[in-house]
Every structure is written in C-alpha cells, then in structure tokens.
C-alpha cells in the first residue's frame, strides 16, 4: 500500500462547497467548520470523546463494511469518503484512510443535541478483519 500525504491543515477545502474550512478548538479537540454550508469535520478519536460509544462503533463498522463510496473527497488526504447512510438521516461521511468524519449541517446539530444519546442503534455487524483499534 502506498503511503499517503496529509494536506496542510491550514487551508483545507470543504468537500461540499469548496470554501476553506476554519479550524477551531472544540471542547474535546480540533474541529473544522465550513462557514458556507455549515458542515463540519473532526477525527474519529475526537468524535469518540463525546459521542456515545455504540454510535461511534456502529458508524465506523458501517463505513468499513457497508458504506457506499462517495464522490466527495476527504480534505486531509484527498481519498474518497465513504458514505454512511444507514445510521441516521443526516449525511455522515467517513474517511477510512485517515479517520476523518464529515458531518453535514443537520448532523452537526444532531451530535451537539442531547438526542444523540437516545438514538437506538442496531448492534454492529461482526468485524470480518481484525484491525487494531477498529474491532472491539
């Protein structure tokens, strides 16, 4: 597998509208927000700090095993995102290469509301391949 280069984190383009993402320090770590379309990006480890564990685990397992390739590219590594549509109605994209998660405007509101903890999720499918930090 070829090594991949991470883009400069200072001028990352929004995968939806192309505006430059603004880097900010959230309560749990760095986040990137688009002022144009109001979407946001964060890394999987940052998402794990505040989102319920079953939600994050299901999101990641769905991205690895049931996600659909997206035409949108990750701003950090330029690899195509994987669309995770079976979890929620808001658009959630995951980069399985560099662990970035893109959440649209509705998804940002969903994750910051208290309803995120109350959403019943089906159990994640069994992991088909063992990767450190992915299958638990």
VENJO-V886509 format. One record per run of one state. SS is the DSSP state (~ for helix, > for strand, _ for the rest). FROM is the first residue (numbers start at 1). TO is the last residue. If there is no record, write none. Layout:
{{SS FROM TO} {SS FROM TO}}
This chain:
{{_ 1 12} {> 13 13} {_ 14 19} {> 20 20} {_ 21 21} {> 22 25} {_ 26 29} {> 30 33} {_ 34 39} {> 40 43} {~ 44 50} {_ 51 52} {~ 53 65} {_ 66 67} {> 68 73} {_ 74 79} {> 80 83} {_ 84 91} {> 92 94} {_ 95 99} {> 100 103} {_ 104 104} {~ 105 112} {_ 113 113} {~ 114 117} {_ 118 136}}
